[in-house]
């Protein structure tokens, strides 16, 4: 017997419909913002030869059969980033995409295997410009939904208040009592044993086997993220270079990179960069990421050689990806991401 609370039953749909209509209004309002700021809406294809080259991003694959009957493995993209950067290399200067992306091994109150991402780029501008875009969009979403605060499971954030801004190093010191700089050298190379020792010193459990990246993520998720975006929005800035594979390094400190994440109510809403355009450095970082993916998961994804060829043509660019469904979820005070999806993917919570 199927569950009695299927999304398509009239009574359940009637309860869901106000949030879905709010979703449409928020989408229209954000498209209006992008049009007002002269962004060109583009429509990248979902199928790619490479879905992305970050260790912990997992893709869905398929086989494309040519007219000759020969098959080629393609992937549903985890982000439209690679396609959009090629458009920037081609000469576009201010572009945006609002469309579906796919990530495997992800399903929870905040994750869905197919979701909607709003991604945009500003050529010739620093990443402070896309941070400002993000903050404006949060205000627009709240205004459109007719609320004064974003909410999620009892937590609130005022998008109209001035956002707080921390570097990752400051946040680790404030919320975990750990000095991350003591676990890196002047070039940003990391020391896993030093971070393990710092964690033990503040009473955090360290597993028998670990890497610096794994320990970093543990502290971020368990100690830092729950404190972000409470009362007002938080911009978490200047990530360690080792955790910013697609961002250029900060000019004033080689240990950190121009990467930020945006939080409200303890929920990550956006991830953005001052984009890396050095193809050799990008190839090196992608290779390291795929080596680690092979070690952890026994698989890798191919590098996008067209992207690597295109990067030097981009010039200075800032870009960001925002989880549109999560933003709607916070604007309408939904308890899970499926509550704001017109049609959830089969499986998972009903």
N, C-alpha and C positions, 0 to 999 in steps of 0.2 A: 504494500500500500504506500502511495506517495505521501509526503508530509501534507498536513491539512493547511499549512500556511504558505503554499506556493505563491510566488509573486504575481502570477497572472490570474489568481482568483479575484473576482470583482471587489470583495470586501477588503482584501489586502491592498489591491491597487488603489482603492479609494483613499486608504490611509497614506500610501506612498506618494500620491499624485501632487499634493502641495509642494513637497520638496523637489519633485521633478520639474514642476513649472517654475519654481525659483531657480533651478539649474539653468533652464532656458533663458530666463531673464538675465542671469549673471553672465552667461555666455555672450548674449547680445551686448551687454554693457562693456565687457572686456574687448569685444571686437570693435566697439565704438571708440574705446580708448586707443587701440592700436591704429585705427584709421585716422583719428585726430592727430596722432603723432607720426603719421606718414610711414607706417609699416606696410609692406607689401605681403599679403597673405599668400603662402606657397603651400603646395600639397605633395610632400615627399611620399614615395611609394613605401609600403610596408616591407616588401621583399628585398633583401640585400644579400650580397655575398659575405659580408661581415656584419653581425648584429651589434658589435661593440666589443671592446677589448679590455674590460675591467674584470678583475678576478672573480668577484662575487655576483656579477650579473649573469643570469642564465636565460638562454633564448629557446624559442620553439623553432624546430627545423622542419623542412619539407624537401621534396625532390621535384625540381622542375624538369619535365620531359621535353626535349627538343623535337623538332620535326623529324630528326634522324633516329629518334627513339633513345638517344643517349640521355642519361639523367645527370643533373647537377644539383648538389646540395645548396639550398638557399635558406635564409633565416628571416623570421619576422623581427623587425628592428626593435631594440630596447629603447631607442630614442631616435628622432629624425636627425640627430646631430651631424652625422657624416654627410648625408645628402645636402643639408643646409650649408655646411662649410664649403662644399663644392660650388654652390650657388654664390656664396660670398667671393670665392676665388674667381668666379666668372664675371664679377663686377657689381653684383647687388650689394646694397649698403645698409638696408634696414629691412629685415625680413622676419616673419613670424609664421608659426604653424600651430594649428589646434587640431589634434587628431589622435587616433588610437596608437598605442604602443603595447608591446607584449613582453612580459617577464615571467619566466618559469620559476618554479620552486617558491612562489610568493603568494600566500593567501592568508589573510587575517582581517581583523577589524579595519586595519589601515592599508591593506594590500589586496590587490585583485589581479589575476593573471593578464587581463586585458583592461587597460584603463586609458584615460584621456590626459594627454600632456600638452600644455601650452609652452612652446619654446620660441624664443626670439633672440635676435642678434642685432647689435649696433656696431657697424664698422667705423673705425676712426674715433671711437669713444672708449674711455676707461670703464671699469666694471662698476664704479659708483653710479653710473647712469642706469644700469639695469637693476641695481639695488633700489634706486628711486622708483623705477617702474613697478617693481614688486610691491613696495609699500603703498603706492597709489592704487594698485589693483586690489589689495586687501581692503582698503577703504571703500572702493567701488563695490566690491562684493557685499560688504556689510550694508552699505547704503541701499543697494538694490534689493537685498533681502529684508530691509526695514528693521535692522537690529543695530544696537550700539556697541556690542561686543561679539567677538567670535567665541564659540563655546565647544568644548568636547569633554564629555563625561565628568562634569562638575568643575572643570577648569575654564578660565576665561582669559581673554586677551583683548585689550582695547586697541583697535587698529588706527584710531584717530590720535592716540597719544604718541609722543616722540618715541621711536624705537630705541631700545638699548643695543649696544654694540660691544661685543667682546672679541678678542682674538681667541683662537683655540687654546693657546698657551695660558692666557688669563683665565679662561673658563676652567681648565684643568686645575689650576692653582686654587681658584675660588671654591669649586664644588667637590674636588677630589683630594686637594692637598698635595698635588703632584706637580713638580717642575719638569715639564716636558723637555725644555732646553737642556737639562742635565742628561737626557737620553739621546741627544743628537750631537754630531760634531759640527764644525763651522760650515761644512758643505751640505748639511742636511742628512748625512748618513746616520742610520739609526742603530741603537744598541739595545737589543731585546733584553739582555740580562739587567741592564741598568733600569729599564722600565719595570721589569719584574721585581727588582729590589725596592723600587719606589712604591709599588703597589703593596708589597708585604709590609713596608714600614707604616702604611696607613690602614693596615688590617684587611686588605683585599686578598681574596684567594687567587693563587696563580696555579694553573694546571701544570702537569708534569712536562708536557711538550707545548711549545708556544713560539710565536714569532712576534716581532714588535708590532706589526699591523694588527694581529689578533688581539693583543693586549690593549692596544690603543682603542680598538672598537669596543672591547668589553667595558673599559672605563667610560668611554663616550656614552654608550647606551645605558649603562647602569647608574652612573653618577652625575653625568653632565646633562644629557638631553631632558630628563624629567624636570629640570629646573629652568628650562628655557621657554620663553614665550608665556610666562605666567604674569598676568596683569597687563602686560604690554608685549608687543612683538620684539623678538630678539634676532639680531643679525650676528651669526657666528662666523667670524672672518679669519683670514690668514691661517689656513690649514697648513700643517707640516707638508713640505714638498713631497714627502713619501706617500702622502694620502691625497695627492692632487695630480693624477696622471695626465689630465688634459689642460691644466692651468700653467701659465708661465710663473716663474719664480718672482718673488717680490724684489724690486730693485734695491731696496735698502737692507735686505736680510735674506741670504741665499737659503736659509733653513726653512723658510715658509714660502707659500705660493699665494697667488691671487685667486683664492677660492673662498666662497662664502656659502652658507646655508641659512635659510630663513625659517624661523620657528614661531608658532602660535599655539598656546595651550599644550605645550610639550610635544607638538606634532611638527615634523619637518614638512615644509610646504614647497621649498624651492632650493635648487642647487645651481650655483652660477660661477663663472670664471672670467678672469682676464685670460683670453684664449692663448694657448701655446701654438705658435706658428713655425717653430723650428722642426723641420721634418725629421732630421737625424735624431734629435732628442725625443721626439714623439715615438719614433720607431723603437728606440731604446726602452722607453717606458712601457709601450705596448708589449714588447718582448718579455720584459720582467713580469708584467701582469699575467701574460699567458703561461709563462713558466710556473708561476705560483698556482694558476688555475689547474694546470696539469698535475702538479704535486697534490693539491687538495681534492680535486674532483675527477681526475683522470681524463680530462678533455680540454681541448683548446678551440678557439675560433680563428679563422684566417685573418690576416691583416688586410686592410683595404688599401691597396697600392694606389688607387686613384686618389684617395684622400691624402696620402702622404705626398703625392705629386702636386696636389692642389694647395697644400698648406702655405708654401712660401708666397703664393699669390694673394693671400688674404690681407696681410697688413694687420695693424693693431685692431683688435676686435674684442668686444665683450658679449657674453651670451649667458642665458639662463634657461633652465627648465623648471616649470611650476606644475605641481600635481593639481590639475583642475578639479578632479573629483574630491580631493581632500579639502580644497578651499570651499567648495560648495557644502561639504559635510560640516565644516565649522561654521559656515554662515547660517545654516538652517538647524544647527545643534542636533545633527544626526549622530547615532551611536556607532555606526559602522559604514564603511564605504558603499556597501551594496544598497543601502537605503537611498542613495542618490544616483544610482545607475538605472536607466530606463529598463534595461534587460541584463541581469547578472549572468555571468558565465555559469553553465551547468555545474553543480557540485557546490561544496562549501556550505556556509550558513544560509539558511532560508529566511 
